[in-house]
Amino acid sequence: MALTKETTASLIAKFGANDKDTGNSKVQIALLTERIKELTAHCKAFPKDTNASRALLKDVGHRRKLMKYYQRKDLEAYRQLVKDLGLRK
């Protein structure tokens, strides 16, 4: 269920300023979004896996907090990020 190194590297390259820019809010949100997608698919396949369900809820809450911060920080960049990740309409 963990993200592969290739997936992580591609997301960092796409959303970060450089290859080592893992602390950027955009990168963290993108990584959490990818992990949420994988956990969602896993929870649909294994509905009794409560540990994965709990991890999914924690990640969704963490991403929500980061998104709220990023929206306050830079609204236009937030809107572009939501569009790039396909999170909302």
TIMARDREN-508866 format. One record per atom (N, C-alpha, C, CB): atom name; x, y, z; residue number from 1; residue in one letter. Coordinates in steps of 0.1 Angstrom, whole numbers, plus 2048, in hexadecimal, padded with zeros to 3 digits. Glycine has a CB too. Layout:
# TIMARDREN-508866
+----+-----+-----+-----+-----+----+
| at |  px |  py |  pz |   i | aa |
+----+-----+-----+-----+-----+----+
| CA |   X |   Y |   Z | NUM |  a |
...
+----+-----+-----+-----+-----+----+
END
This chain:
# TIMARDREN-508866
+----+-----+-----+-----+-----+----+
| at |  px |  py |  pz |   i | aa |
+----+-----+-----+-----+-----+----+
|  N | 808 | 7F4 | 800 |   1 |  m |
| CA | 800 | 800 | 800 |   1 |  m |
|  C | 808 | 80D | 800 |   1 |  m |
| CB | 7F7 | 800 | 80C |   1 |  m |
|  N | 815 | 80B | 803 |   2 |  a |
| CA | 81E | 817 | 803 |   2 |  a |
|  C | 821 | 81B | 7F4 |   2 |  a |
| CB | 82B | 814 | 80A |   2 |  a |
|  N | 823 | 828 | 7F3 |   3 |  l |
| CA | 826 | 82D | 7E5 |   3 |  l |
|  C | 834 | 828 | 7E1 |   3 |  l |
| CB | 826 | 83C | 7E5 |   3 |  l |
|  N | 835 | 825 | 7D4 |   4 |  t |
| CA | 842 | 821 | 7CF |   4 |  t |
|  C | 84B | 82D | 7CD |   4 |  t |
| CB | 840 | 81A | 7C1 |   4 |  t |
|  N | 858 | 82A | 7CC |   5 |  k |
| CA | 862 | 834 | 7CB |   5 |  k |
|  C | 860 | 83C | 7BE |   5 |  k |
| CB | 870 | 82F | 7CC |   5 |  k |
|  N | 85C | 835 | 7B4 |   6 |  e |
| CA | 85A | 83C | 7A7 |   6 |  e |
|  C | 84E | 846 | 7A7 |   6 |  e |
| CB | 858 | 831 | 79C |   6 |  e |
|  N | 843 | 841 | 7AE |   7 |  t |
| CA | 837 | 84A | 7AF |   7 |  t |
|  C | 83B | 856 | 7B7 |   7 |  t |
| CB | 82C | 842 | 7B5 |   7 |  t |
|  N | 842 | 854 | 7C2 |   8 |  t |
| CA | 845 | 85F | 7CB |   8 |  t |
|  C | 84E | 869 | 7C4 |   8 |  t |
| CB | 84C | 85A | 7D8 |   8 |  t |
|  N | 858 | 863 | 7BD |   9 |  a |
| CA | 862 | 86C | 7B6 |   9 |  a |
|  C | 85B | 874 | 7AB |   9 |  a |
| CB | 86D | 864 | 7AF |   9 |  a |
|  N | 851 | 86E | 7A4 |  10 |  s |
| CA | 84A | 875 | 799 |  10 |  s |
|  C | 841 | 880 | 79F |  10 |  s |
| CB | 842 | 86B | 791 |  10 |  s |
|  N | 83B | 87E | 7AA |  11 |  l |
| CA | 832 | 888 | 7B0 |  11 |  l |
|  C | 83B | 893 | 7B6 |  11 |  l |
| CB | 82A | 882 | 7BC |  11 |  l |
|  N | 847 | 890 | 7BB |  12 |  i |
| CA | 850 | 89B | 7C0 |  12 |  i |
|  C | 855 | 8A3 | 7B5 |  12 |  i |
| CB | 85B | 894 | 7C8 |  12 |  i |
|  N | 858 | 89C | 7AA |  13 |  a |
| CA | 85D | 8A4 | 79E |  13 |  a |
|  C | 852 | 8AD | 798 |  13 |  a |
| CB | 862 | 89A | 793 |  13 |  a |
|  N | 846 | 8A8 | 798 |  14 |  k |
| CA | 83B | 8B0 | 793 |  14 |  k |
|  C | 837 | 8BC | 79B |  14 |  k |
| CB | 82F | 8A7 | 790 |  14 |  k |
|  N | 836 | 8BA | 7A8 |  15 |  f |
| CA | 830 | 8C4 | 7B1 |  15 |  f |
|  C | 83B | 8CB | 7B9 |  15 |  f |
| CB | 826 | 8BE | 7BA |  15 |  f |
|  N | 847 | 8C6 | 7BA |  16 |  g |
| CA | 851 | 8CD | 7C2 |  16 |  g |
|  C | 859 | 8D6 | 7BA |  16 |  g |
| CB | 85A | 8C2 | 7C8 |  16 |  g |
|  N | 861 | 8DE | 7C1 |  17 |  a |
| CA | 86A | 8E8 | 7BB |  17 |  a |
|  C | 877 | 8E1 | 7B5 |  17 |  a |
| CB | 86E | 8F3 | 7C5 |  17 |  a |
|  N | 87B | 8D6 | 7BC |  18 |  n |
| CA | 886 | 8CE | 7B8 |  18 |  n |
|  C | 884 | 8BF | 7BC |  18 |  n |
| CB | 894 | 8D3 | 7BD |  18 |  n |
|  N | 88E | 8B7 | 7BA |  19 |  d |
| CA | 88C | 8A8 | 7BD |  19 |  d |
|  C | 88C | 8A5 | 7CC |  19 |  d |
| CB | 896 | 8A0 | 7B7 |  19 |  d |
|  N | 891 | 8AE | 7D4 |  20 |  k |
| CA | 892 | 8AC | 7E3 |  20 |  k |
|  C | 887 | 8B4 | 7EA |  20 |  k |
| CB | 8A0 | 8B0 | 7E8 |  20 |  k |
|  N | 87E | 8BA | 7E3 |  21 |  d |
| CA | 874 | 8C3 | 7E9 |  21 |  d |
|  C | 868 | 8BB | 7EE |  21 |  d |
| CB | 870 | 8CE | 7DF |  21 |  d |
|  N | 86A | 8B3 | 7F9 |  22 |  t |
| CA | 85F | 8AB | 7FE |  22 |  t |
|  C | 857 | 8B2 | 809 |  22 |  t |
| CB | 865 | 89E | 803 |  22 |  t |
|  N | 85B | 8BD | 80E |  23 |  g |
| CA | 854 | 8C4 | 818 |  23 |  g |
|  C | 84A | 8CE | 813 |  23 |  g |
| CB | 85D | 8CB | 821 |  23 |  g |
|  N | 84A | 8D1 | 807 |  24 |  n |
| CA | 841 | 8DA | 801 |  24 |  n |
|  C | 832 | 8D5 | 803 |  24 |  n |
| CB | 844 | 8DC | 7F1 |  24 |  n |
|  N | 829 | 8DE | 805 |  25 |  s |
| CA | 81B | 8DB | 808 |  25 |  s |
|  C | 815 | 8D4 | 7FB |  25 |  s |
| CB | 813 | 8E7 | 80B |  25 |  s |
|  N | 819 | 8D9 | 7F0 |  26 |  k |
| CA | 813 | 8D3 | 7E3 |  26 |  k |
|  C | 817 | 8C4 | 7E2 |  26 |  k |
| CB | 818 | 8DB | 7D7 |  26 |  k |
|  N | 824 | 8C2 | 7E5 |  27 |  v |
| CA | 829 | 8B4 | 7E4 |  27 |  v |
|  C | 822 | 8AB | 7EE |  27 |  v |
| CB | 838 | 8B4 | 7E6 |  27 |  v |
|  N | 821 | 8B0 | 7FB |  28 |  q |
| CA | 81B | 8A8 | 805 |  28 |  q |
|  C | 80C | 8A5 | 801 |  28 |  q |
| CB | 81C | 8AF | 812 |  28 |  q |
|  N | 805 | 8AE | 7FC |  29 |  i |
| CA | 7F7 | 8AC | 7F8 |  29 |  i |
|  C | 7F6 | 8A2 | 7ED |  29 |  i |
| CB | 7F0 | 8BA | 7F4 |  29 |  i |
|  N | 7FF | 8A3 | 7E3 |  30 |  a |
| CA | 7FF | 89A | 7D8 |  30 |  a |
|  C | 802 | 88C | 7DC |  30 |  a |
| CB | 809 | 89E | 7CD |  30 |  a |
|  N | 80C | 88A | 7E5 |  31 |  l |
| CA | 810 | 87D | 7EB |  31 |  l |
|  C | 804 | 877 | 7F3 |  31 |  l |
| CB | 81C | 87E | 7F3 |  31 |  l |
|  N | 7FE | 87F | 7FB |  32 |  l |
| CA | 7F2 | 87A | 803 |  32 |  l |
|  C | 7E7 | 877 | 7FA |  32 |  l |
| CB | 7EE | 885 | 80D |  32 |  l |
|  N | 7E5 | 87E | 7EF |  33 |  t |
| CA | 7DA | 87B | 7E6 |  33 |  t |
|  C | 7DC | 86D | 7DF |  33 |  t |
| CB | 7D8 | 886 | 7DB |  33 |  t |
|  N | 7E8 | 86B | 7DB |  34 |  e |
| CA | 7EC | 85E | 7D5 |  34 |  e |
|  C | 7EA | 853 | 7DF |  34 |  e |
| CB | 7FA | 85E | 7CF |  34 |  e |
|  N | 7EE | 855 | 7EB |  35 |  r |
| CA | 7EC | 84A | 7F5 |  35 |  r |
|  C | 7DE | 848 | 7F8 |  35 |  r |
| CB | 7F4 | 84E | 802 |  35 |  r |
|  N | 7D6 | 853 | 7F9 |  36 |  i |
| CA | 7C7 | 851 | 7FB |  36 |  i |
|  C | 7C1 | 849 | 7F0 |  36 |  i |
| CB | 7C1 | 85F | 7FC |  36 |  i |
|  N | 7C5 | 84B | 7E3 |  37 |  k |
| CA | 7BF | 844 | 7D8 |  37 |  k |
|  C | 7C2 | 835 | 7DA |  37 |  k |
| CB | 7C5 | 849 | 7CB |  37 |  k |
|  N | 7CF | 832 | 7DE |  38 |  e |
| CA | 7D2 | 824 | 7E0 |  38 |  e |
|  C | 7CB | 81D | 7EC |  38 |  e |
| CB | 7E1 | 822 | 7E2 |  38 |  e |
|  N | 7CA | 825 | 7F7 |  39 |  l |
| CA | 7C3 | 820 | 802 |  39 |  l |
|  C | 7B4 | 81E | 7FF |  39 |  l |
| CB | 7C5 | 829 | 80E |  39 |  l |
|  N | 7AE | 827 | 7F7 |  40 |  t |
| CA | 7A0 | 826 | 7F4 |  40 |  t |
|  C | 79D | 819 | 7EC |  40 |  t |
| CB | 79B | 832 | 7EC |  40 |  t |
|  N | 7A6 | 816 | 7E2 |  41 |  a |
| CA | 7A5 | 80A | 7DB |  41 |  a |
|  C | 7A6 | 7FD | 7E4 |  41 |  a |
| CB | 7AF | 809 | 7CF |  41 |  a |
|  N | 7B0 | 7FE | 7ED |  42 |  h |
| CA | 7B2 | 7F3 | 7F6 |  42 |  h |
|  C | 7A6 | 7F1 | 7FF |  42 |  h |
| CB | 7BF | 7F5 | 7FF |  42 |  h |
|  N | 7A0 | 7FB | 804 |  43 |  c |
| CA | 795 | 7FA | 80D |  43 |  c |
|  C | 789 | 7F5 | 806 |  43 |  c |
| CB | 792 | 808 | 814 |  43 |  c |
|  N | 787 | 7F8 | 7F9 |  44 |  k |
| CA | 77C | 7F2 | 7F2 |  44 |  k |
|  C | 77E | 7E3 | 7F0 |  44 |  k |
| CB | 77B | 7F9 | 7E4 |  44 |  k |
|  N | 78A | 7DF | 7EE |  45 |  a |
| CA | 78D | 7D1 | 7EC |  45 |  a |
|  C | 78C | 7C9 | 7F9 |  45 |  a |
| CB | 79B | 7CF | 7E5 |  45 |  a |
|  N | 790 | 7CF | 804 |  46 |  f |
| CA | 791 | 7C9 | 811 |  46 |  f |
|  C | 789 | 7D1 | 81B |  46 |  f |
| CB | 7A0 | 7C6 | 815 |  46 |  f |
|  N | 77C | 7D0 | 81B |  47 |  p |
| CA | 774 | 7D9 | 824 |  47 |  p |
|  C | 776 | 7D7 | 833 |  47 |  p |
| CB | 766 | 7D8 | 820 |  47 |  p |
|  N | 77B | 7CB | 837 |  48 |  k |
| CA | 77D | 7C8 | 845 |  48 |  k |
|  C | 78A | 7CC | 84A |  48 |  k |
| CB | 77A | 7BA | 848 |  48 |  k |
|  N | 793 | 7D2 | 842 |  49 |  d |
| CA | 7A0 | 7D7 | 846 |  49 |  d |
|  C | 79E | 7E4 | 84D |  49 |  d |
| CB | 7AA | 7D8 | 83A |  49 |  d |
|  N | 79C | 7E4 | 85A |  50 |  t |
| CA | 79A | 7F0 | 862 |  50 |  t |
|  C | 7A6 | 7F9 | 863 |  50 |  t |
| CB | 794 | 7ED | 870 |  50 |  t |
|  N | 7B2 | 7F3 | 863 |  51 |  n |
| CA | 7BE | 7FA | 864 |  51 |  n |
|  C | 7C0 | 803 | 858 |  51 |  n |
| CB | 7CA | 7F1 | 866 |  51 |  n |
|  N | 7BD | 7FE | 84C |  52 |  a |
| CA | 7BE | 806 | 840 |  52 |  a |
|  C | 7B4 | 811 | 840 |  52 |  a |
| CB | 7BD | 7FC | 834 |  52 |  a |
|  N | 7A8 | 80D | 845 |  53 |  s |
| CA | 79D | 818 | 845 |  53 |  s |
|  C | 7A1 | 823 | 84E |  53 |  s |
| CB | 790 | 811 | 84A |  53 |  s |
|  N | 7A7 | 820 | 859 |  54 |  r |
| CA | 7AB | 82A | 863 |  54 |  r |
|  C | 7B6 | 833 | 85D |  54 |  r |
| CB | 7B0 | 824 | 870 |  54 |  r |
|  N | 7C0 | 82C | 856 |  55 |  a |
| CA | 7CB | 833 | 84F |  55 |  a |
|  C | 7C5 | 83D | 844 |  55 |  a |
| CB | 7D5 | 82A | 849 |  55 |  a |
|  N | 7BB | 838 | 83D |  56 |  l |
| CA | 7B5 | 840 | 833 |  56 |  l |
|  C | 7AF | 84D | 839 |  56 |  l |
| CB | 7AA | 838 | 82C |  56 |  l |
|  N | 7A7 | 84B | 844 |  57 |  l |
| CA | 7A1 | 857 | 84A |  57 |  l |
|  C | 7AB | 860 | 850 |  57 |  l |
| CB | 798 | 852 | 856 |  57 |  l |
|  N | 7B6 | 85B | 855 |  58 |  k |
| CA | 7C1 | 864 | 85A |  58 |  k |
|  C | 7C7 | 86C | 84F |  58 |  k |
| CB | 7CC | 85C | 862 |  58 |  k |
|  N | 7CA | 865 | 844 |  59 |  d |
| CA | 7D0 | 86C | 838 |  59 |  d |
|  C | 7C7 | 876 | 832 |  59 |  d |
| CB | 7D4 | 862 | 82E |  59 |  d |
|  N | 7BA | 873 | 832 |  60 |  v |
| CA | 7B0 | 87D | 82C |  60 |  v |
|  C | 7B0 | 889 | 835 |  60 |  v |
| CB | 7A2 | 877 | 82B |  60 |  v |
|  N | 7B0 | 887 | 843 |  61 |  g |
| CA | 7B0 | 893 | 84C |  61 |  g |
|  C | 7BD | 89B | 84B |  61 |  g |
| CB | 7AE | 88E | 85A |  61 |  g |
|  N | 7C8 | 894 | 849 |  62 |  h |
| CA | 7D5 | 89B | 848 |  62 |  h |
|  C | 7D5 | 8A3 | 83B |  62 |  h |
| CB | 7E1 | 891 | 848 |  62 |  h |
|  N | 7D0 | 89D | 830 |  63 |  r |
| CA | 7D0 | 8A5 | 823 |  63 |  r |
|  C | 7C6 | 8B1 | 824 |  63 |  r |
| CB | 7CB | 89B | 818 |  63 |  r |
|  N | 7BB | 8AF | 82B |  64 |  r |
| CA | 7B2 | 8BA | 82D |  64 |  r |
|  C | 7B8 | 8C6 | 834 |  64 |  r |
| CB | 7A5 | 8B5 | 834 |  64 |  r |
|  N | 7C0 | 8C3 | 83E |  65 |  k |
| CA | 7C7 | 8CD | 846 |  65 |  k |
|  C | 7D1 | 8D4 | 83D |  65 |  k |
| CB | 7CE | 8C8 | 852 |  65 |  k |
|  N | 7D9 | 8CD | 835 |  66 |  l |
| CA | 7E3 | 8D3 | 82C |  66 |  l |
|  C | 7DC | 8DB | 821 |  66 |  l |
| CB | 7EB | 8C8 | 826 |  66 |  l |
|  N | 7D1 | 8D6 | 81C |  67 |  m |
| CA | 7CA | 8DE | 812 |  67 |  m |
|  C | 7C4 | 8EB | 818 |  67 |  m |
| CB | 7BE | 8D5 | 80C |  67 |  m |
|  N | 7BF | 8EA | 824 |  68 |  k |
| CA | 7BA | 8F7 | 82A |  68 |  k |
|  C | 7C6 | 901 | 82C |  68 |  k |
| CB | 7B4 | 8F3 | 838 |  68 |  k |
|  N | 7D1 | 8FC | 830 |  69 |  y |
| CA | 7DD | 905 | 832 |  69 |  y |
|  C | 7E1 | 90B | 824 |  69 |  y |
| CB | 7E9 | 8FD | 838 |  69 |  y |
|  N | 7E1 | 902 | 81A |  70 |  y |
| CA | 7E6 | 907 | 80D |  70 |  y |
|  C | 7DC | 910 | 807 |  70 |  y |
| CB | 7E8 | 8FB | 804 |  70 |  y |
|  N | 7CF | 90F | 80A |  71 |  q |
| CA | 7C5 | 918 | 805 |  71 |  q |
|  C | 7C7 | 926 | 80B |  71 |  q |
| CB | 7B7 | 913 | 808 |  71 |  q |
|  N | 7CA | 926 | 818 |  72 |  r |
| CA | 7CC | 933 | 81F |  72 |  r |
|  C | 7D9 | 939 | 819 |  72 |  r |
| CB | 7CD | 931 | 82E |  72 |  r |
|  N | 7E3 | 931 | 817 |  73 |  k |
| CA | 7F0 | 937 | 813 |  73 |  k |
|  C | 7F0 | 93D | 805 |  73 |  k |
| CB | 7FB | 92C | 813 |  73 |  k |
|  N | 7EB | 935 | 7FB |  74 |  d |
| CA | 7EB | 93A | 7ED |  74 |  d |
|  C | 7DF | 934 | 7E6 |  74 |  d |
| CB | 7F8 | 935 | 7E6 |  74 |  d |
|  N | 7D4 | 93C | 7E4 |  75 |  l |
| CA | 7C8 | 937 | 7DF |  75 |  l |
|  C | 7C9 | 933 | 7D0 |  75 |  l |
| CB | 7BD | 942 | 7E0 |  75 |  l |
|  N | 7CF | 93A | 7C8 |  76 |  e |
| CA | 7D0 | 936 | 7BA |  76 |  e |
|  C | 7D8 | 929 | 7B8 |  76 |  e |
| CB | 7D7 | 942 | 7B2 |  76 |  e |
|  N | 7E3 | 928 | 7BF |  77 |  a |
| CA | 7EB | 91B | 7BF |  77 |  a |
|  C | 7E3 | 910 | 7C4 |  77 |  a |
| CB | 7F8 | 91D | 7C7 |  77 |  a |
|  N | 7DB | 912 | 7CE |  78 |  y |
| CA | 7D2 | 908 | 7D4 |  78 |  y |
|  C | 7C8 | 903 | 7C9 |  78 |  y |
| CB | 7CA | 90D | 7E0 |  78 |  y |
|  N | 7C2 | 90D | 7C2 |  79 |  r |
| CA | 7B8 | 909 | 7B8 |  79 |  r |
|  C | 7BF | 901 | 7AC |  79 |  r |
| CB | 7B2 | 916 | 7B2 |  79 |  r |
|  N | 7CB | 905 | 7A9 |  80 |  q |
| CA | 7D2 | 8FE | 79E |  80 |  q |
|  C | 7D6 | 8EF | 7A3 |  80 |  q |
| CB | 7DF | 905 | 79A |  80 |  q |
|  N | 7D9 | 8EE | 7B0 |  81 |  l |
| CA | 7DD | 8E1 | 7B5 |  81 |  l |
|  C | 7D0 | 8D8 | 7B5 |  81 |  l |
| CB | 7E2 | 8E2 | 7C3 |  81 |  l |
|  N | 7C5 | 8DD | 7B9 |  82 |  v |
| CA | 7B9 | 8D5 | 7B9 |  82 |  v |
|  C | 7B5 | 8D1 | 7AB |  82 |  v |
| CB | 7AD | 8DE | 7BF |  82 |  v |
|  N | 7B8 | 8DA | 7A2 |  83 |  k |
| CA | 7B5 | 8D6 | 794 |  83 |  k |
|  C | 7BF | 8CC | 78F |  83 |  k |
| CB | 7B6 | 8E3 | 78B |  83 |  k |
|  N | 7CC | 8CD | 792 |  84 |  d |
| CA | 7D6 | 8C3 | 78E |  84 |  d |
|  C | 7D3 | 8B5 | 794 |  84 |  d |
| CB | 7E4 | 8C8 | 792 |  84 |  d |
|  N | 7CF | 8B5 | 7A0 |  85 |  l |
| CA | 7CD | 8A8 | 7A7 |  85 |  l |
|  C | 7BF | 8A2 | 7A4 |  85 |  l |
| CB | 7CF | 8AA | 7B6 |  85 |  l |
|  N | 7B6 | 8AB | 79F |  86 |  g |
| CA | 7A8 | 8A6 | 79C |  86 |  g |
|  C | 7A0 | 8A3 | 7A9 |  86 |  g |
| CB | 7A9 | 89A | 793 |  86 |  g |
|  N | 7A2 | 8AC | 7B3 |  87 |  l |
| CA | 79B | 8A9 | 7BF |  87 |  l |
|  C | 78C | 8AE | 7BF |  87 |  l |
| CB | 7A2 | 8AF | 7CA |  87 |  l |
|  N | 78A | 8B9 | 7B9 |  88 |  r |
| CA | 77C | 8BF | 7B9 |  88 |  r |
|  C | 778 | 8C2 | 7AB |  88 |  r |
| CB | 77B | 8CB | 7C3 |  88 |  r |
|  N | 76C | 8C8 | 7AA |  89 |  k |
| CA | 767 | 8CC | 79D |  89 |  k |
|  C | 770 | 8D6 | 796 |  89 |  k |
| CB | 75A | 8D1 | 79E |  89 |  k |
+----+-----+-----+-----+-----+----+
END
